[in-house]
Amino acid sequence: MGGRSEPIGFVVGARRSRGGRRRLRLALLGGLALVVILVVAAPWGSLRGVVREELAQVRIARLAPELRAAAQEFAFDPYLLAALVFHESSGRVDAVSSVDALGLVQLKLETARERARVLGLREPERDDLLEDAGLNLRLGAAYLAYLVARQEGSLERALMAYNAGPTKFDRWLKDAGGWEAWSAARAAEGLVPFTSVRAFAARVIATTEEFRAAALLEQQPAATP
């Protein structure tokens, strides 16, 4: 037979070498693909967040008349109510939470009905809170005004109670020995968790100033997203 034969060990070794190189190339390609995905996905995630915020602001700007009316009735800054809406529902009239909080300011149905009774209004149905922006905002502003009075005029504390629920928030303060003791204990914890009631109140107050500086409620959006 013609041709040169090679030792079996060499052939097997060569095959193993070629197989190893193929696996290495696949591993490198897989790693490169992962890097590309991470590089592309991170900016896109950030971009989506920016787009969501911009759309929320457009929706809120279109609610300027309703926001101003509710704010005037209860002596609030309309930009405060705009900020509350931004953080509660992103300006979506039909927003429903996992605990069935409803509409722009995410009121529970019984809370909305309680405020309506105080104002001498007909008790709303669930759909009313998801369809009537003016009513939702009016009842939400009434509820916030009630919480401010309950928290001795403190807007910060009222926003915390709004987020946690007034009964739960008052229990926290009572168990701690009062507002000062509770606040001091939270301050001693250092970094404020993003999901805490303190962070919620701080975000709403900061967004109020941002919206005012941008004159958000003076803008005239062309269309509702």
PyMOL CGO cylinders between C-alpha atoms (Angstrom):
from pymol import cmd
from pymol.cgo import CYLINDER

trace = [
    CYLINDER, 0.00, 0.00, 0.00, 1.33, 3.40, -0.88, 0.3, 1, 1, 1, 1, 1, 1,
    CYLINDER, 1.33, 3.40, -0.88, 1.41, 6.55, 1.31, 0.3, 1, 1, 1, 1, 1, 1,
    CYLINDER, 1.41, 6.55, 1.31, 2.95, 7.21, 4.69, 0.3, 1, 1, 1, 1, 1, 1,
    CYLINDER, 2.95, 7.21, 4.69, 1.40, 5.80, 7.81, 0.3, 1, 1, 1, 1, 1, 1,
    CYLINDER, 1.40, 5.80, 7.81, 1.63, 7.72, 11.09, 0.3, 1, 1, 1, 1, 1, 1,
    CYLINDER, 1.63, 7.72, 11.09, 1.74, 6.38, 14.63, 0.3, 1, 1, 1, 1, 1, 1,
    CYLINDER, 1.74, 6.38, 14.63, -1.71, 5.92, 16.15, 0.3, 1, 1, 1, 1, 1, 1,
    CYLINDER, -1.71, 5.92, 16.15, -0.81, 8.08, 19.13, 0.3, 1, 1, 1, 1, 1, 1,
    CYLINDER, -0.81, 8.08, 19.13, 0.01, 11.02, 16.88, 0.3, 1, 1, 1, 1, 1, 1,
    CYLINDER, 0.01, 11.02, 16.88, -3.27, 10.79, 14.99, 0.3, 1, 1, 1, 1, 1, 1,
    CYLINDER, -3.27, 10.79, 14.99, -5.32, 10.57, 18.16, 0.3, 1, 1, 1, 1, 1, 1,
    CYLINDER, -5.32, 10.57, 18.16, -3.35, 13.44, 19.68, 0.3, 1, 1, 1, 1, 1, 1,
    CYLINDER, -3.35, 13.44, 19.68, -3.90, 15.55, 16.57, 0.3, 1, 1, 1, 1, 1, 1,
    CYLINDER, -3.90, 15.55, 16.57, -7.61, 14.85, 16.68, 0.3, 1, 1, 1, 1, 1, 1,
    CYLINDER, -7.61, 14.85, 16.68, -7.73, 15.77, 20.33, 0.3, 1, 1, 1, 1, 1, 1,
    CYLINDER, -7.73, 15.77, 20.33, -5.78, 18.94, 19.59, 0.3, 1, 1, 1, 1, 1, 1,
    CYLINDER, -5.78, 18.94, 19.59, -8.15, 19.91, 16.80, 0.3, 1, 1, 1, 1, 1, 1,
    CYLINDER, -8.15, 19.91, 16.80, -11.14, 19.13, 19.03, 0.3, 1, 1, 1, 1, 1, 1,
    CYLINDER, -11.14, 19.13, 19.03, -9.67, 21.23, 21.81, 0.3, 1, 1, 1, 1, 1, 1,
    CYLINDER, -9.67, 21.23, 21.81, -9.11, 24.14, 19.46, 0.3, 1, 1, 1, 1, 1, 1,
    CYLINDER, -9.11, 24.14, 19.46, -12.72, 23.89, 18.27, 0.3, 1, 1, 1, 1, 1, 1,
    CYLINDER, -12.72, 23.89, 18.27, -13.97, 23.91, 21.84, 0.3, 1, 1, 1, 1, 1, 1,
    CYLINDER, -13.97, 23.91, 21.84, -11.75, 26.89, 22.63, 0.3, 1, 1, 1, 1, 1, 1,
    CYLINDER, -11.75, 26.89, 22.63, -13.06, 28.78, 19.61, 0.3, 1, 1, 1, 1, 1, 1,
    CYLINDER, -13.06, 28.78, 19.61, -16.65, 28.02, 20.63, 0.3, 1, 1, 1, 1, 1, 1,
    CYLINDER, -16.65, 28.02, 20.63, -15.93, 29.13, 24.17, 0.3, 1, 1, 1, 1, 1, 1,
    CYLINDER, -15.93, 29.13, 24.17, -14.39, 32.37, 22.94, 0.3, 1, 1, 1, 1, 1, 1,
    CYLINDER, -14.39, 32.37, 22.94, -17.30, 32.99, 20.59, 0.3, 1, 1, 1, 1, 1, 1,
    CYLINDER, -17.30, 32.99, 20.59, -19.75, 32.29, 23.38, 0.3, 1, 1, 1, 1, 1, 1,
    CYLINDER, -19.75, 32.29, 23.38, -17.93, 34.69, 25.67, 0.3, 1, 1, 1, 1, 1, 1,
    CYLINDER, -17.93, 34.69, 25.67, -17.86, 37.34, 22.96, 0.3, 1, 1, 1, 1, 1, 1,
    CYLINDER, -17.86, 37.34, 22.96, -21.57, 36.90, 22.38, 0.3, 1, 1, 1, 1, 1, 1,
    CYLINDER, -21.57, 36.90, 22.38, -22.22, 37.34, 26.09, 0.3, 1, 1, 1, 1, 1, 1,
    CYLINDER, -22.22, 37.34, 26.09, -20.14, 40.52, 26.16, 0.3, 1, 1, 1, 1, 1, 1,
    CYLINDER, -20.14, 40.52, 26.16, -22.04, 41.90, 23.16, 0.3, 1, 1, 1, 1, 1, 1,
    CYLINDER, -22.04, 41.90, 23.16, -25.36, 41.10, 24.84, 0.3, 1, 1, 1, 1, 1, 1,
    CYLINDER, -25.36, 41.10, 24.84, -24.30, 42.82, 28.04, 0.3, 1, 1, 1, 1, 1, 1,
    CYLINDER, -24.30, 42.82, 28.04, -22.97, 45.88, 26.24, 0.3, 1, 1, 1, 1, 1, 1,
    CYLINDER, -22.97, 45.88, 26.24, -26.11, 46.24, 24.14, 0.3, 1, 1, 1, 1, 1, 1,
    CYLINDER, -26.11, 46.24, 24.14, -28.62, 45.35, 26.85, 0.3, 1, 1, 1, 1, 1, 1,
    CYLINDER, -28.62, 45.35, 26.85, -27.37, 47.73, 29.52, 0.3, 1, 1, 1, 1, 1, 1,
    CYLINDER, -27.37, 47.73, 29.52, -27.79, 50.94, 27.52, 0.3, 1, 1, 1, 1, 1, 1,
    CYLINDER, -27.79, 50.94, 27.52, -31.12, 49.69, 26.13, 0.3, 1, 1, 1, 1, 1, 1,
    CYLINDER, -31.12, 49.69, 26.13, -32.39, 49.07, 29.65, 0.3, 1, 1, 1, 1, 1, 1,
    CYLINDER, -32.39, 49.07, 29.65, -31.37, 52.58, 30.61, 0.3, 1, 1, 1, 1, 1, 1,
    CYLINDER, -31.37, 52.58, 30.61, -32.95, 53.96, 27.45, 0.3, 1, 1, 1, 1, 1, 1,
    CYLINDER, -32.95, 53.96, 27.45, -36.21, 52.20, 28.16, 0.3, 1, 1, 1, 1, 1, 1,
    CYLINDER, -36.21, 52.20, 28.16, -36.23, 53.73, 31.64, 0.3, 1, 1, 1, 1, 1, 1,
    CYLINDER, -36.23, 53.73, 31.64, -35.72, 57.20, 30.19, 0.3, 1, 1, 1, 1, 1, 1,
    CYLINDER, -35.72, 57.20, 30.19, -38.49, 56.64, 27.63, 0.3, 1, 1, 1, 1, 1, 1,
    CYLINDER, -38.49, 56.64, 27.63, -40.90, 55.47, 30.33, 0.3, 1, 1, 1, 1, 1, 1,
    CYLINDER, -40.90, 55.47, 30.33, -40.18, 58.57, 32.40, 0.3, 1, 1, 1, 1, 1, 1,
    CYLINDER, -40.18, 58.57, 32.40, -40.64, 60.87, 29.41, 0.3, 1, 1, 1, 1, 1, 1,
    CYLINDER, -40.64, 60.87, 29.41, -43.98, 59.26, 28.52, 0.3, 1, 1, 1, 1, 1, 1,
    CYLINDER, -43.98, 59.26, 28.52, -45.10, 59.53, 32.14, 0.3, 1, 1, 1, 1, 1, 1,
    CYLINDER, -45.10, 59.53, 32.14, -44.29, 63.24, 32.15, 0.3, 1, 1, 1, 1, 1, 1,
    CYLINDER, -44.29, 63.24, 32.15, -46.25, 63.76, 28.93, 0.3, 1, 1, 1, 1, 1, 1,
    CYLINDER, -46.25, 63.76, 28.93, -49.28, 62.06, 30.45, 0.3, 1, 1, 1, 1, 1, 1,
    CYLINDER, -49.28, 62.06, 30.45, -48.98, 64.14, 33.61, 0.3, 1, 1, 1, 1, 1, 1,
    CYLINDER, -48.98, 64.14, 33.61, -48.61, 67.40, 31.68, 0.3, 1, 1, 1, 1, 1, 1,
    CYLINDER, -48.61, 67.40, 31.68, -51.92, 66.67, 29.97, 0.3, 1, 1, 1, 1, 1, 1,
    CYLINDER, -51.92, 66.67, 29.97, -53.54, 66.41, 33.40, 0.3, 1, 1, 1, 1, 1, 1,
    CYLINDER, -53.54, 66.41, 33.40, -52.56, 69.99, 34.31, 0.3, 1, 1, 1, 1, 1, 1,
    CYLINDER, -52.56, 69.99, 34.31, -56.15, 71.34, 34.59, 0.3, 1, 1, 1, 1, 1, 1,
    CYLINDER, -56.15, 71.34, 34.59, -57.26, 68.48, 36.85, 0.3, 1, 1, 1, 1, 1, 1,
    CYLINDER, -57.26, 68.48, 36.85, -54.09, 68.69, 38.93, 0.3, 1, 1, 1, 1, 1, 1,
    CYLINDER, -54.09, 68.69, 38.93, -54.48, 72.43, 39.42, 0.3, 1, 1, 1, 1, 1, 1,
    CYLINDER, -54.48, 72.43, 39.42, -58.15, 72.10, 40.39, 0.3, 1, 1, 1, 1, 1, 1,
    CYLINDER, -58.15, 72.10, 40.39, -57.49, 69.40, 42.98, 0.3, 1, 1, 1, 1, 1, 1,
    CYLINDER, -57.49, 69.40, 42.98, -54.46, 71.25, 44.35, 0.3, 1, 1, 1, 1, 1, 1,
    CYLINDER, -54.46, 71.25, 44.35, -56.37, 74.52, 44.69, 0.3, 1, 1, 1, 1, 1, 1,
    CYLINDER, -56.37, 74.52, 44.69, -59.27, 72.88, 46.54, 0.3, 1, 1, 1, 1, 1, 1,
    CYLINDER, -59.27, 72.88, 46.54, -56.97, 71.43, 49.20, 0.3, 1, 1, 1, 1, 1, 1,
    CYLINDER, -56.97, 71.43, 49.20, -54.28, 74.15, 49.26, 0.3, 1, 1, 1, 1, 1, 1,
    CYLINDER, -54.28, 74.15, 49.26, -51.53, 72.00, 47.75, 0.3, 1, 1, 1, 1, 1, 1,
    CYLINDER, -51.53, 72.00, 47.75, -48.83, 72.82, 45.25, 0.3, 1, 1, 1, 1, 1, 1,
    CYLINDER, -48.83, 72.82, 45.25, -50.03, 71.31, 41.94, 0.3, 1, 1, 1, 1, 1, 1,
    CYLINDER, -50.03, 71.31, 41.94, -46.48, 70.15, 41.31, 0.3, 1, 1, 1, 1, 1, 1,
    CYLINDER, -46.48, 70.15, 41.31, -46.65, 68.12, 44.52, 0.3, 1, 1, 1, 1, 1, 1,
    CYLINDER, -46.65, 68.12, 44.52, -49.71, 66.29, 43.23, 0.3, 1, 1, 1, 1, 1, 1,
    CYLINDER, -49.71, 66.29, 43.23, -47.99, 65.84, 39.87, 0.3, 1, 1, 1, 1, 1, 1,
    CYLINDER, -47.99, 65.84, 39.87, -45.00, 64.26, 41.61, 0.3, 1, 1, 1, 1, 1, 1,
    CYLINDER, -45.00, 64.26, 41.61, -47.27, 61.99, 43.64, 0.3, 1, 1, 1, 1, 1, 1,
    CYLINDER, -47.27, 61.99, 43.64, -48.99, 60.83, 40.45, 0.3, 1, 1, 1, 1, 1, 1,
    CYLINDER, -48.99, 60.83, 40.45, -45.62, 60.25, 38.79, 0.3, 1, 1, 1, 1, 1, 1,
    CYLINDER, -45.62, 60.25, 38.79, -44.43, 57.92, 41.53, 0.3, 1, 1, 1, 1, 1, 1,
    CYLINDER, -44.43, 57.92, 41.53, -47.77, 56.21, 42.13, 0.3, 1, 1, 1, 1, 1, 1,
    CYLINDER, -47.77, 56.21, 42.13, -48.99, 55.49, 38.60, 0.3, 1, 1, 1, 1, 1, 1,
    CYLINDER, -48.99, 55.49, 38.60, -46.65, 57.10, 36.03, 0.3, 1, 1, 1, 1, 1, 1,
    CYLINDER, -46.65, 57.10, 36.03, -49.65, 59.18, 35.00, 0.3, 1, 1, 1, 1, 1, 1,
    CYLINDER, -49.65, 59.18, 35.00, -51.81, 56.21, 33.97, 0.3, 1, 1, 1, 1, 1, 1,
    CYLINDER, -51.81, 56.21, 33.97, -55.48, 56.86, 34.70, 0.3, 1, 1, 1, 1, 1, 1,
    CYLINDER, -55.48, 56.86, 34.70, -56.30, 53.14, 34.57, 0.3, 1, 1, 1, 1, 1, 1,
    CYLINDER, -56.30, 53.14, 34.57, -53.37, 51.90, 36.69, 0.3, 1, 1, 1, 1, 1, 1,
    CYLINDER, -53.37, 51.90, 36.69, -54.17, 49.02, 39.07, 0.3, 1, 1, 1, 1, 1, 1,
    CYLINDER, -54.17, 49.02, 39.07, -51.65, 47.74, 41.61, 0.3, 1, 1, 1, 1, 1, 1,
    CYLINDER, -51.65, 47.74, 41.61, -51.12, 44.21, 42.88, 0.3, 1, 1, 1, 1, 1, 1,
    CYLINDER, -51.12, 44.21, 42.88, -53.13, 45.14, 46.00, 0.3, 1, 1, 1, 1, 1, 1,
    CYLINDER, -53.13, 45.14, 46.00, -55.92, 46.72, 43.92, 0.3, 1, 1, 1, 1, 1, 1,
    CYLINDER, -55.92, 46.72, 43.92, -54.99, 50.35, 44.51, 0.3, 1, 1, 1, 1, 1, 1,
    CYLINDER, -54.99, 50.35, 44.51, -56.67, 52.29, 41.74, 0.3, 1, 1, 1, 1, 1, 1,
    CYLINDER, -56.67, 52.29, 41.74, -55.93, 55.05, 39.29, 0.3, 1, 1, 1, 1, 1, 1,
    CYLINDER, -55.93, 55.05, 39.29, -53.64, 58.03, 39.22, 0.3, 1, 1, 1, 1, 1, 1,
    CYLINDER, -53.64, 58.03, 39.22, -53.00, 58.32, 42.95, 0.3, 1, 1, 1, 1, 1, 1,
    CYLINDER, -53.00, 58.32, 42.95, -53.49, 54.60, 43.69, 0.3, 1, 1, 1, 1, 1, 1,
    CYLINDER, -53.49, 54.60, 43.69, -56.37, 54.81, 46.14, 0.3, 1, 1, 1, 1, 1, 1,
    CYLINDER, -56.37, 54.81, 46.14, -57.98, 51.75, 47.67, 0.3, 1, 1, 1, 1, 1, 1,
    CYLINDER, -57.98, 51.75, 47.67, -61.71, 51.74, 46.96, 0.3, 1, 1, 1, 1, 1, 1,
    CYLINDER, -61.71, 51.74, 46.96, -62.75, 52.00, 50.62, 0.3, 1, 1, 1, 1, 1, 1,
    CYLINDER, -62.75, 52.00, 50.62, -60.35, 54.91, 51.20, 0.3, 1, 1, 1, 1, 1, 1,
    CYLINDER, -60.35, 54.91, 51.20, -61.79, 56.72, 48.18, 0.3, 1, 1, 1, 1, 1, 1,
    CYLINDER, -61.79, 56.72, 48.18, -65.34, 56.12, 49.38, 0.3, 1, 1, 1, 1, 1, 1,
    CYLINDER, -65.34, 56.12, 49.38, -64.48, 57.39, 52.85, 0.3, 1, 1, 1, 1, 1, 1,
    CYLINDER, -64.48, 57.39, 52.85, -63.07, 60.63, 51.42, 0.3, 1, 1, 1, 1, 1, 1,
    CYLINDER, -63.07, 60.63, 51.42, -66.08, 60.97, 49.13, 0.3, 1, 1, 1, 1, 1, 1,
    CYLINDER, -66.08, 60.97, 49.13, -68.45, 60.72, 52.12, 0.3, 1, 1, 1, 1, 1, 1,
    CYLINDER, -68.45, 60.72, 52.12, -66.49, 63.43, 53.94, 0.3, 1, 1, 1, 1, 1, 1,
    CYLINDER, -66.49, 63.43, 53.94, -66.79, 65.68, 50.87, 0.3, 1, 1, 1, 1, 1, 1,
    CYLINDER, -66.79, 65.68, 50.87, -70.49, 64.95, 50.49, 0.3, 1, 1, 1, 1, 1, 1,
    CYLINDER, -70.49, 64.95, 50.49, -69.98, 63.17, 47.17, 0.3, 1, 1, 1, 1, 1, 1,
    CYLINDER, -69.98, 63.17, 47.17, -71.56, 60.01, 45.85, 0.3, 1, 1, 1, 1, 1, 1,
    CYLINDER, -71.56, 60.01, 45.85, -69.44, 57.01, 46.79, 0.3, 1, 1, 1, 1, 1, 1,
    CYLINDER, -69.44, 57.01, 46.79, -67.42, 56.06, 43.69, 0.3, 1, 1, 1, 1, 1, 1,
    CYLINDER, -67.42, 56.06, 43.69, -67.43, 52.68, 42.04, 0.3, 1, 1, 1, 1, 1, 1,
    CYLINDER, -67.43, 52.68, 42.04, -64.21, 50.96, 41.06, 0.3, 1, 1, 1, 1, 1, 1,
    CYLINDER, -64.21, 50.96, 41.06, -64.52, 52.03, 37.43, 0.3, 1, 1, 1, 1, 1, 1,
    CYLINDER, -64.52, 52.03, 37.43, -65.03, 55.66, 38.46, 0.3, 1, 1, 1, 1, 1, 1,
    CYLINDER, -65.03, 55.66, 38.46, -61.54, 55.72, 39.95, 0.3, 1, 1, 1, 1, 1, 1,
    CYLINDER, -61.54, 55.72, 39.95, -60.08, 54.20, 36.78, 0.3, 1, 1, 1, 1, 1, 1,
    CYLINDER, -60.08, 54.20, 36.78, -61.86, 56.45, 34.30, 0.3, 1, 1, 1, 1, 1, 1,
    CYLINDER, -61.86, 56.45, 34.30, -62.44, 59.84, 35.93, 0.3, 1, 1, 1, 1, 1, 1,
    CYLINDER, -62.44, 59.84, 35.93, -59.04, 61.52, 36.34, 0.3, 1, 1, 1, 1, 1, 1,
    CYLINDER, -59.04, 61.52, 36.34, -60.50, 64.59, 38.03, 0.3, 1, 1, 1, 1, 1, 1,
    CYLINDER, -60.50, 64.59, 38.03, -62.36, 62.54, 40.63, 0.3, 1, 1, 1, 1, 1, 1,
    CYLINDER, -62.36, 62.54, 40.63, -59.35, 60.34, 41.37, 0.3, 1, 1, 1, 1, 1, 1,
    CYLINDER, -59.35, 60.34, 41.37, -57.12, 63.37, 41.85, 0.3, 1, 1, 1, 1, 1, 1,
    CYLINDER, -57.12, 63.37, 41.85, -59.68, 65.20, 43.98, 0.3, 1, 1, 1, 1, 1, 1,
    CYLINDER, -59.68, 65.20, 43.98, -60.13, 62.23, 46.32, 0.3, 1, 1, 1, 1, 1, 1,
    CYLINDER, -60.13, 62.23, 46.32, -56.37, 61.65, 46.41, 0.3, 1, 1, 1, 1, 1, 1,
    CYLINDER, -56.37, 61.65, 46.41, -55.72, 65.27, 47.35, 0.3, 1, 1, 1, 1, 1, 1,
    CYLINDER, -55.72, 65.27, 47.35, -58.42, 65.03, 50.01, 0.3, 1, 1, 1, 1, 1, 1,
    CYLINDER, -58.42, 65.03, 50.01, -56.77, 61.93, 51.42, 0.3, 1, 1, 1, 1, 1, 1,
    CYLINDER, -56.77, 61.93, 51.42, -53.33, 63.54, 51.46, 0.3, 1, 1, 1, 1, 1, 1,
    CYLINDER, -53.33, 63.54, 51.46, -54.78, 66.62, 53.21, 0.3, 1, 1, 1, 1, 1, 1,
    CYLINDER, -54.78, 66.62, 53.21, -56.30, 64.32, 55.82, 0.3, 1, 1, 1, 1, 1, 1,
    CYLINDER, -56.30, 64.32, 55.82, -52.91, 62.66, 56.36, 0.3, 1, 1, 1, 1, 1, 1,
    CYLINDER, -52.91, 62.66, 56.36, -51.11, 66.00, 56.68, 0.3, 1, 1, 1, 1, 1, 1,
    CYLINDER, -51.11, 66.00, 56.68, -53.56, 66.98, 59.43, 0.3, 1, 1, 1, 1, 1, 1,
    CYLINDER, -53.56, 66.98, 59.43, -53.17, 63.57, 61.07, 0.3, 1, 1, 1, 1, 1, 1,
    CYLINDER, -53.17, 63.57, 61.07, -49.37, 63.99, 61.00, 0.3, 1, 1, 1, 1, 1, 1,
    CYLINDER, -49.37, 63.99, 61.00, -49.49, 67.41, 62.67, 0.3, 1, 1, 1, 1, 1, 1,
    CYLINDER, -49.49, 67.41, 62.67, -48.90, 69.39, 59.49, 0.3, 1, 1, 1, 1, 1, 1,
    CYLINDER, -48.90, 69.39, 59.49, -45.83, 67.44, 58.34, 0.3, 1, 1, 1, 1, 1, 1,
    CYLINDER, -45.83, 67.44, 58.34, -45.87, 66.78, 54.60, 0.3, 1, 1, 1, 1, 1, 1,
    CYLINDER, -45.87, 66.78, 54.60, -42.93, 64.40, 54.87, 0.3, 1, 1, 1, 1, 1, 1,
    CYLINDER, -42.93, 64.40, 54.87, -44.66, 62.27, 57.46, 0.3, 1, 1, 1, 1, 1, 1,
    CYLINDER, -44.66, 62.27, 57.46, -47.94, 62.44, 55.54, 0.3, 1, 1, 1, 1, 1, 1,
    CYLINDER, -47.94, 62.44, 55.54, -46.21, 61.05, 52.44, 0.3, 1, 1, 1, 1, 1, 1,
    CYLINDER, -46.21, 61.05, 52.44, -44.71, 58.24, 54.50, 0.3, 1, 1, 1, 1, 1, 1,
    CYLINDER, -44.71, 58.24, 54.50, -48.15, 57.43, 55.88, 0.3, 1, 1, 1, 1, 1, 1,
    CYLINDER, -48.15, 57.43, 55.88, -49.57, 57.58, 52.35, 0.3, 1, 1, 1, 1, 1, 1,
    CYLINDER, -49.57, 57.58, 52.35, -47.03, 55.00, 51.24, 0.3, 1, 1, 1, 1, 1, 1,
    CYLINDER, -47.03, 55.00, 51.24, -47.19, 52.66, 54.23, 0.3, 1, 1, 1, 1, 1, 1,
    CYLINDER, -47.19, 52.66, 54.23, -50.79, 53.19, 55.25, 0.3, 1, 1, 1, 1, 1, 1,
    CYLINDER, -50.79, 53.19, 55.25, -51.65, 55.52, 58.14, 0.3, 1, 1, 1, 1, 1, 1,
    CYLINDER, -51.65, 55.52, 58.14, -52.51, 52.81, 60.67, 0.3, 1, 1, 1, 1, 1, 1,
    CYLINDER, -52.51, 52.81, 60.67, -49.27, 50.94, 60.09, 0.3, 1, 1, 1, 1, 1, 1,
    CYLINDER, -49.27, 50.94, 60.09, -47.21, 54.14, 60.09, 0.3, 1, 1, 1, 1, 1, 1,
    CYLINDER, -47.21, 54.14, 60.09, -48.76, 55.36, 63.35, 0.3, 1, 1, 1, 1, 1, 1,
    CYLINDER, -48.76, 55.36, 63.35, -48.05, 51.97, 64.92, 0.3, 1, 1, 1, 1, 1, 1,
    CYLINDER, -48.05, 51.97, 64.92, -44.38, 52.25, 63.91, 0.3, 1, 1, 1, 1, 1, 1,
    CYLINDER, -44.38, 52.25, 63.91, -44.15, 55.63, 65.61, 0.3, 1, 1, 1, 1, 1, 1,
    CYLINDER, -44.15, 55.63, 65.61, -45.95, 54.44, 68.72, 0.3, 1, 1, 1, 1, 1, 1,
    CYLINDER, -45.95, 54.44, 68.72, -43.76, 51.34, 69.05, 0.3, 1, 1, 1, 1, 1, 1,
    CYLINDER, -43.76, 51.34, 69.05, -40.62, 53.48, 68.67, 0.3, 1, 1, 1, 1, 1, 1,
    CYLINDER, -40.62, 53.48, 68.67, -41.75, 56.01, 71.26, 0.3, 1, 1, 1, 1, 1, 1,
    CYLINDER, -41.75, 56.01, 71.26, -42.76, 58.79, 68.89, 0.3, 1, 1, 1, 1, 1, 1,
    CYLINDER, -42.76, 58.79, 68.89, -41.64, 60.47, 65.69, 0.3, 1, 1, 1, 1, 1, 1,
    CYLINDER, -41.64, 60.47, 65.69, -38.34, 61.78, 67.00, 0.3, 1, 1, 1, 1, 1, 1,
    CYLINDER, -38.34, 61.78, 67.00, -37.29, 58.37, 68.33, 0.3, 1, 1, 1, 1, 1, 1,
    CYLINDER, -37.29, 58.37, 68.33, -38.40, 56.58, 65.16, 0.3, 1, 1, 1, 1, 1, 1,
    CYLINDER, -38.40, 56.58, 65.16, -36.65, 59.12, 62.94, 0.3, 1, 1, 1, 1, 1, 1,
    CYLINDER, -36.65, 59.12, 62.94, -33.44, 58.95, 64.98, 0.3, 1, 1, 1, 1, 1, 1,
    CYLINDER, -33.44, 58.95, 64.98, -33.43, 55.16, 64.79, 0.3, 1, 1, 1, 1, 1, 1,
    CYLINDER, -33.43, 55.16, 64.79, -33.87, 55.27, 61.02, 0.3, 1, 1, 1, 1, 1, 1,
    CYLINDER, -33.87, 55.27, 61.02, -31.10, 57.87, 60.68, 0.3, 1, 1, 1, 1, 1, 1,
    CYLINDER, -31.10, 57.87, 60.68, -28.77, 55.64, 62.68, 0.3, 1, 1, 1, 1, 1, 1,
    CYLINDER, -28.77, 55.64, 62.68, -29.32, 52.89, 60.11, 0.3, 1, 1, 1, 1, 1, 1,
    CYLINDER, -29.32, 52.89, 60.11, -27.42, 54.97, 57.56, 0.3, 1, 1, 1, 1, 1, 1,
    CYLINDER, -27.42, 54.97, 57.56, -28.27, 54.42, 53.89, 0.3, 1, 1, 1, 1, 1, 1,
    CYLINDER, -28.27, 54.42, 53.89, -31.97, 54.76, 53.14, 0.3, 1, 1, 1, 1, 1, 1,
    CYLINDER, -31.97, 54.76, 53.14, -33.33, 51.66, 51.35, 0.3, 1, 1, 1, 1, 1, 1,
    CYLINDER, -33.33, 51.66, 51.35, -34.86, 52.60, 47.99, 0.3, 1, 1, 1, 1, 1, 1,
    CYLINDER, -34.86, 52.60, 47.99, -38.10, 50.83, 48.90, 0.3, 1, 1, 1, 1, 1, 1,
    CYLINDER, -38.10, 50.83, 48.90, -38.51, 52.45, 52.31, 0.3, 1, 1, 1, 1, 1, 1,
    CYLINDER, -38.51, 52.45, 52.31, -41.21, 54.96, 53.15, 0.3, 1, 1, 1, 1, 1, 1,
    CYLINDER, -41.21, 54.96, 53.15, -38.51, 57.56, 53.79, 0.3, 1, 1, 1, 1, 1, 1,
    CYLINDER, -38.51, 57.56, 53.79, -37.19, 57.09, 50.27, 0.3, 1, 1, 1, 1, 1, 1,
    CYLINDER, -37.19, 57.09, 50.27, -40.71, 57.42, 48.84, 0.3, 1, 1, 1, 1, 1, 1,
    CYLINDER, -40.71, 57.42, 48.84, -41.30, 60.72, 50.63, 0.3, 1, 1, 1, 1, 1, 1,
    CYLINDER, -41.30, 60.72, 50.63, -37.89, 62.04, 49.57, 0.3, 1, 1, 1, 1, 1, 1,
    CYLINDER, -37.89, 62.04, 49.57, -38.50, 61.08, 45.93, 0.3, 1, 1, 1, 1, 1, 1,
    CYLINDER, -38.50, 61.08, 45.93, -41.89, 62.78, 45.82, 0.3, 1, 1, 1, 1, 1, 1,
    CYLINDER, -41.89, 62.78, 45.82, -40.51, 65.98, 47.36, 0.3, 1, 1, 1, 1, 1, 1,
    CYLINDER, -40.51, 65.98, 47.36, -37.49, 66.00, 45.02, 0.3, 1, 1, 1, 1, 1, 1,
    CYLINDER, -37.49, 66.00, 45.02, -39.66, 65.35, 41.96, 0.3, 1, 1, 1, 1, 1, 1,
    CYLINDER, -39.66, 65.35, 41.96, -41.93, 68.22, 42.99, 0.3, 1, 1, 1, 1, 1, 1,
    CYLINDER, -41.93, 68.22, 42.99, -38.99, 70.60, 42.64, 0.3, 1, 1, 1, 1, 1, 1,
    CYLINDER, -38.99, 70.60, 42.64, -37.81, 69.00, 39.39, 0.3, 1, 1, 1, 1, 1, 1,
    CYLINDER, -37.81, 69.00, 39.39, -41.25, 69.35, 37.80, 0.3, 1, 1, 1, 1, 1, 1,
    CYLINDER, -41.25, 69.35, 37.80, -41.56, 72.95, 38.97, 0.3, 1, 1, 1, 1, 1, 1,
    CYLINDER, -41.56, 72.95, 38.97, -38.12, 73.83, 37.58, 0.3, 1, 1, 1, 1, 1, 1,
    CYLINDER, -38.12, 73.83, 37.58, -39.11, 72.27, 34.25, 0.3, 1, 1, 1, 1, 1, 1,
    CYLINDER, -39.11, 72.27, 34.25, -42.51, 74.05, 34.31, 0.3, 1, 1, 1, 1, 1, 1,
    CYLINDER, -42.51, 74.05, 34.31, -44.06, 70.69, 33.46, 0.3, 1, 1, 1, 1, 1, 1,
    CYLINDER, -44.06, 70.69, 33.46, -47.64, 71.81, 33.98, 0.3, 1, 1, 1, 1, 1, 1,
    CYLINDER, -47.64, 71.81, 33.98, -47.14, 74.75, 31.61, 0.3, 1, 1, 1, 1, 1, 1,
    CYLINDER, -47.14, 74.75, 31.61, -46.31, 72.46, 28.69, 0.3, 1, 1, 1, 1, 1, 1,
    CYLINDER, -46.31, 72.46, 28.69, -48.81, 71.52, 25.99, 0.3, 1, 1, 1, 1, 1, 1,
    CYLINDER, -48.81, 71.52, 25.99, -48.19, 67.95, 24.79, 0.3, 1, 1, 1, 1, 1, 1,
    CYLINDER, -48.19, 67.95, 24.79, -49.50, 67.20, 21.32, 0.3, 1, 1, 1, 1, 1, 1,
    CYLINDER, -49.50, 67.20, 21.32, -50.79, 63.68, 22.00, 0.3, 1, 1, 1, 1, 1, 1,
    CYLINDER, -50.79, 63.68, 22.00, -51.37, 61.18, 24.76, 0.3, 1, 1, 1, 1, 1, 1,
    CYLINDER, -51.37, 61.18, 24.76, -49.00, 58.18, 24.57, 0.3, 1, 1, 1, 1, 1, 1,
]
cmd.load_cgo(trace, "trace")
